Amino acid sequence: MSHESGLTGGAFAGQGRGQQATRSAEYLVDTQNQRVTVRFGKKLTFGEIKQYALWLQLDPLFQSRYSEIVDLTEVEELDLQADEFLKLADEIDPFSPEAKRAFVVRNSVQNHAARMHKVLRTLRNIEIFHSIEEAERWIAT
């Protein structure tokens, strides 16, 4: 099953996988590996993250217990206020507390955003990495 509305995602195509794109985000639900991989674009806003969470909740392949890899490496502009970080962590996050979450970053701004989510979700299993491969290895353990 594949859903598209905006970005294309040829790299995410595959059997048993659901795909969705928003203006600045693209995600893949991989049922075989019980994992969601999301890649955000150049500008990341509260609205984009909220839309991604909504699409996930509506996706019939998504399970809240699945692991997640969040690829922030393309984000150049992060437009999130402190109260929005709180809303994302407390109200919008569609993943269960036991789900493993890996954030992939390449600079200090991206790292700060990932650390904010990790701090606000202290009971969650969240780690920060510098490559998708590292994140995938950790998720698989």
C-alpha positions as CSV (number, residue, x, y, z in Angstrom):
1,M,0.0,0.0,0.0
2,S,1.4,3.4,-0.9
3,H,0.0,6.8,-0.2
4,E,1.4,10.0,-1.7
5,S,0.5,13.6,-1.6
6,G,3.3,16.0,-2.3
7,L,6.8,14.5,-2.1
8,T,7.8,11.4,-4.1
9,G,9.5,8.6,-2.3
10,G,10.8,6.0,-4.7
11,A,13.5,5.0,-2.1
12,F,10.7,4.1,0.3
13,A,8.7,1.9,-2.1
14,G,8.1,-1.8,-1.2
15,Q,5.7,-4.5,-0.4
16,G,4.0,-4.4,3.1
17,R,4.9,-0.8,3.4
18,G,2.8,2.3,3.6
19,Q,4.1,5.6,2.5
20,Q,2.8,9.2,2.9
21,A,4.2,12.6,2.2
22,T,3.4,16.1,3.3
23,R,4.8,19.3,2.1
24,S,8.0,18.9,4.2
25,A,7.9,15.3,5.4
26,E,7.9,11.8,4.0
27,Y,7.4,8.7,5.9
28,L,7.4,4.9,5.4
29,V,5.6,2.3,7.6
30,D,7.6,-0.9,7.3
31,T,5.3,-3.6,8.7
32,Q,7.9,-6.4,8.3
33,N,10.5,-4.6,10.5
34,Q,7.7,-2.9,12.7
35,R,9.3,0.5,12.1
36,V,8.4,3.9,10.8
37,T,11.0,6.0,9.1
38,V,10.3,9.7,8.6
39,R,12.5,12.2,6.7
40,F,11.8,15.9,7.2
41,G,12.6,18.5,4.6
42,K,14.5,21.8,4.8
43,K,12.0,23.7,7.0
44,L,10.5,21.9,10.0
45,T,7.5,23.5,11.7
46,F,5.0,22.5,14.4
47,G,2.3,22.1,11.7
48,E,4.5,19.7,9.6
49,I,5.1,17.5,12.6
50,K,1.4,17.6,13.6
51,Q,0.4,16.7,10.1
52,Y,2.9,13.7,10.1
53,A,1.4,12.5,13.4
54,L,-2.1,12.7,12.0
55,W,-1.2,10.8,8.9
56,L,0.4,8.1,11.0
57,Q,-2.7,7.7,13.2
58,L,-4.9,7.4,10.1
59,D,-2.6,5.0,8.3
60,P,-4.0,1.4,8.7
61,L,-0.5,-0.1,8.7
62,F,0.7,2.0,11.6
63,Q,0.9,0.5,15.1
64,S,1.8,2.8,18.0
65,R,4.3,0.2,19.3
66,Y,6.4,0.3,16.2
67,S,9.9,1.8,16.4
68,E,10.6,5.1,14.7
69,I,13.7,6.6,12.9
70,V,13.4,10.4,12.5
71,D,15.8,11.7,9.9
72,L,16.5,15.4,10.6
73,T,19.6,15.6,8.4
74,E,18.0,17.8,5.7
75,V,16.4,20.3,8.1
76,E,18.0,23.7,7.7
77,E,15.3,25.8,9.5
78,L,13.6,24.6,12.7
79,D,10.6,26.8,13.6
80,L,9.4,25.4,16.9
81,Q,8.6,27.3,20.1
82,A,9.0,25.9,23.6
83,D,5.2,25.5,24.1
84,E,5.1,23.6,20.7
85,F,7.7,21.2,21.9
86,L,5.6,20.5,24.9
87,K,2.4,20.0,22.8
88,L,4.2,17.6,20.5
89,A,5.6,15.5,23.4
90,D,2.4,15.5,25.5
91,E,-0.5,15.7,23.1
92,I,0.5,14.8,19.6
93,D,3.1,12.1,19.7
94,P,1.4,8.9,18.3
95,F,3.9,6.4,19.6
96,S,3.5,4.3,22.7
97,P,6.0,4.7,25.6
98,E,7.7,1.4,24.9
99,A,8.4,2.3,21.2
100,K,12.1,2.8,20.4
101,R,12.8,6.2,18.8
102,A,16.0,7.1,17.0
103,F,16.7,10.6,15.8
104,V,19.4,11.1,13.1
105,V,21.1,14.5,13.1
106,R,24.0,16.2,11.4
107,N,24.3,19.5,13.2
108,S,23.8,21.3,16.6
109,V,20.3,22.7,15.7
110,Q,19.0,19.3,14.8
111,N,20.6,17.7,17.8
112,H,19.0,20.3,20.1
113,A,15.6,19.6,18.7
114,A,16.1,15.8,19.2
115,R,17.4,16.4,22.7
116,M,14.4,18.5,23.6
117,H,12.1,15.7,22.6
118,K,14.2,13.2,24.5
119,V,14.1,15.4,27.7
120,L,10.4,15.9,27.5
121,R,9.7,12.2,27.0
122,T,11.9,10.9,29.8
123,L,9.9,7.6,30.1
124,R,10.5,6.8,26.4
125,N,13.3,4.9,24.8
126,I,14.9,7.7,22.7
127,E,18.5,8.0,21.3
128,I,20.3,10.3,19.0
129,F,22.6,9.2,16.1
130,H,24.7,10.7,13.3
131,S,23.7,8.1,10.6
132,I,20.7,6.0,9.6
133,E,22.8,2.9,9.8
134,E,23.6,3.5,13.5
135,A,20.0,4.2,14.2
136,E,18.9,1.0,12.4
137,R,21.4,-1.1,14.3
138,W,20.1,0.3,17.6
139,I,16.5,-0.2,16.7
140,A,17.2,-3.8,15.7
141,T,18.6,-4.7,19.1
